[in-house]
């Protein structure tokens, strides 16, 4: 049984949330800045077209397209908090040359706190990336994420490649994990427990998976 009062877990939560906020802010500040300048962009393009400067307008559009590509908002679930977490975390996975397959559709009002969503999704992806980093570069690295609403429950499934083989996935396994990975596993379990949810971890040769169901 884990306890919210444990100082180590609280310190870890602050550390994780600070990192998550920085990652999310990096994406959304870029988006916000582009949106703020949207009117100015349109006026410039219109001015070029009004003067018959089609090539200049096309050049400017190409520059804007390049800027938007840098934002990389690829994943939309219908929930702003999840969108922010997925886009910030999976952009890190992409930089690690991990093959990503993400299918997510949830809707806006889940009834689950933003911080709790951040703890679960953020830690699941962080742990998956950590596992993939241990795999030789020439081997396949993959990360699959599936989120949906099933019978008034939020269903979360995360599967990743791994070079570990763990025979028994229980409380002892979580306790024996060191560093951020171990704390992350405990934080996930705490949130699942908070919502009276269900969690299942499985490890087969080359693959680690986690399934979570949270009542809505």
RAKA-V28396 format. One record per residue. N is the residue number from 1. RES is the residue in three letters. PHI is phi as a letter, one per 40 degrees, with the letter a starting at -180 (none if undefined). BURIAL is + if it has 16 or more other C-alpha atoms within 10 Angstrom, else -. D_CENTER is the distance of its C-alpha to the mean C-alpha in Angstrom with 2 decimals. Layout:
N:RES:PHI:BURIAL:D_CENTER, N:RES:PHI:BURIAL:D_CENTER
//
This chain:
1:UNK:none:-:26.92, 2:UNK:c:-:24.54, 3:UNK:b:-:25.44, 4:UNK:c:-:23.57, 5:UNK:c:-:26.43, 6:UNK:c:-:25.77, 7:UNK:c:-:25.67, 8:UNK:c:-:23.49, 9:UNK:c:+:20.67, 10:UNK:c:-:21.07, 11:UNK:c:-:21.09, 12:UNK:c:+:17.93, 13:UNK:c:+:16.21, 14:UNK:c:-:17.53, 15:UNK:c:-:16.40, 16:UNK:c:+:12.75, 17:UNK:c:-:12.76, 18:UNK:c:-:14.66, 19:UNK:c:-:12.30, 20:UNK:c:+:9.28, 21:UNK:c:-:11.88, 22:UNK:c:-:13.10, 23:UNK:c:+:10.00, 24:UNK:c:+:9.61, 25:UNK:c:-:13.39, 26:UNK:d:-:13.75, 27:UNK:c:+:12.34, 28:UNK:c:-:14.09, 29:UNK:c:-:17.24, 30:UNK:c:-:17.63, 31:UNK:c:-:17.35, 32:UNK:c:-:19.69, 33:UNK:c:-:22.12, 34:UNK:c:+:22.39, 35:UNK:c:-:22.99, 36:UNK:c:-:25.60, 37:UNK:c:-:27.43, 38:UNK:d:-:27.23, 39:UNK:c:-:30.81, 40:UNK:c:-:32.16, 41:UNK:c:-:30.67, 42:UNK:c:-:32.38, 43:UNK:c:-:35.63, 44:UNK:c:-:35.75, 45:UNK:c:+:35.25, 46:UNK:c:-:37.89, 47:UNK:c:-:40.26, 48:UNK:c:+:40.08, 49:UNK:c:-:40.72, 50:UNK:c:-:43.57, 51:UNK:c:-:45.27, 52:UNK:g:-:44.79, 53:UNK:c:-:42.45, 54:UNK:c:-:40.31, 55:UNK:c:-:39.33, 56:UNK:c:-:38.15, 57:UNK:c:+:36.06, 58:UNK:c:-:34.47, 59:UNK:c:-:33.78, 60:UNK:c:+:32.11, 61:UNK:c:-:29.94, 62:UNK:c:-:28.88, 63:UNK:c:-:27.96, 64:UNK:c:-:25.82, 65:UNK:c:-:24.12, 66:UNK:c:-:23.32, 67:UNK:c:-:21.88, 68:UNK:c:-:19.62, 69:UNK:c:-:18.43, 70:UNK:c:-:17.27, 71:UNK:c:+:14.89, 72:UNK:f:-:12.83, 73:UNK:c:+:11.62, 74:UNK:c:-:11.36, 75:UNK:b:+:9.36, 76:UNK:b:+:11.17, 77:UNK:b:+:11.41, 78:UNK:g:-:14.25, 79:UNK:b:-:12.50, 80:UNK:c:-:11.95, 81:UNK:c:+:9.85, 82:UNK:c:+:7.29, 83:UNK:d:+:7.77, 84:UNK:c:+:7.34, 85:UNK:c:+:4.11, 86:UNK:c:+:2.85, 87:UNK:c:+:5.81, 88:UNK:c:+:5.92, 89:UNK:c:+:3.95, 90:UNK:c:+:5.43, 91:UNK:c:+:8.39, 92:UNK:c:+:9.02, 93:UNK:c:+:9.16, 94:UNK:c:-:11.48, 95:UNK:c:-:13.57, 96:UNK:c:-:14.09, 97:UNK:g:-:15.60, 98:UNK:c:+:13.48, 99:UNK:c:-:14.17, 100:UNK:b:+:11.29, 101:UNK:b:-:12.17, 102:UNK:b:+:9.90, 103:UNK:b:-:11.95, 104:UNK:a:+:10.96, 105:UNK:a:+:13.63, 106:UNK:b:+:14.19, 107:UNK:g:-:16.26, 108:UNK:c:-:16.39, 109:UNK:c:-:18.36, 110:UNK:c:+:16.82, 111:UNK:g:-:18.83, 112:UNK:b:-:16.07, 113:UNK:c:-:15.59, 114:UNK:d:-:12.75, 115:UNK:c:-:12.90, 116:UNK:c:+:12.92, 117:UNK:c:+:9.83, 118:UNK:c:+:8.11, 119:UNK:c:+:10.06, 120:UNK:c:+:9.38, 121:UNK:c:+:5.74, 122:UNK:c:+:5.38, 123:UNK:c:+:8.55, 124:UNK:d:+:8.23, 125:UNK:c:+:5.98, 126:UNK:d:+:8.26, 127:UNK:c:+:11.15, 128:UNK:c:+:10.67, 129:UNK:c:+:10.71, 130:UNK:d:-:13.62, 131:UNK:c:+:15.40, 132:UNK:c:+:15.20, 133:UNK:c:+:16.64, 134:UNK:c:-:19.64, 135:UNK:c:+:20.49, 136:UNK:d:-:23.15, 137:UNK:d:-:22.16, 138:UNK:c:-:24.60, 139:UNK:c:-:23.04, 140:UNK:c:-:20.34, 141:UNK:b:+:16.73, 142:UNK:a:+:14.38, 143:UNK:a:+:11.11, 144:UNK:b:+:11.35, 145:UNK:b:+:9.24, 146:UNK:b:-:11.45, 147:UNK:b:+:11.36, 148:UNK:a:+:14.68, 149:UNK:b:+:17.51, 150:UNK:b:-:20.30, 151:UNK:f:-:23.52, 152:UNK:g:-:22.22, 153:UNK:b:-:19.37, 154:UNK:c:+:15.61, 155:UNK:b:+:15.04, 156:UNK:b:+:11.93, 157:UNK:b:+:12.46, 158:UNK:b:+:10.68, 159:UNK:b:+:13.20, 160:UNK:a:+:13.57, 161:UNK:c:+:16.70, 162:UNK:a:+:18.48, 163:UNK:b:+:21.94, 164:UNK:c:-:22.39, 165:UNK:b:-:24.64, 166:UNK:b:-:24.58, 167:UNK:c:-:27.40, 168:UNK:b:-:26.75, 169:UNK:c:-:23.39, 170:UNK:b:-:24.65, 171:UNK:c:-:24.83, 172:UNK:c:-:26.70, 173:UNK:c:-:23.97, 174:UNK:c:+:21.46, 175:UNK:c:-:24.19, 176:UNK:c:-:25.10, 177:UNK:c:-:21.73, 178:UNK:b:-:21.98, 179:UNK:g:-:19.94, 180:UNK:c:+:16.29, 181:UNK:c:+:15.65, 182:UNK:c:+:18.42, 183:UNK:c:+:17.54, 184:UNK:c:+:13.95, 185:UNK:c:+:15.59, 186:UNK:c:+:18.05, 187:UNK:c:+:15.74, 188:UNK:c:+:14.02, 189:UNK:c:+:17.62, 190:UNK:c:+:18.79, 191:UNK:c:+:16.52, 192:UNK:d:+:17.43, 193:UNK:c:-:20.99, 194:UNK:d:-:20.90, 195:UNK:c:-:20.33, 196:UNK:f:-:22.69, 197:UNK:c:+:20.14, 198:UNK:b:-:20.18, 199:UNK:b:+:18.31, 200:UNK:b:-:19.38, 201:UNK:b:-:18.61, 202:UNK:a:-:20.42, 203:UNK:b:+:21.31, 204:UNK:b:-:23.39, 205:UNK:d:-:24.62, 206:UNK:g:-:21.84, 207:UNK:b:+:19.12, 208:UNK:b:+:17.13, 209:UNK:b:+:15.67, 210:UNK:b:+:14.57, 211:UNK:b:+:15.47, 212:UNK:b:+:15.20, 213:UNK:b:+:17.24, 214:UNK:b:+:17.53, 215:UNK:c:+:20.65, 216:UNK:b:-:20.42
//
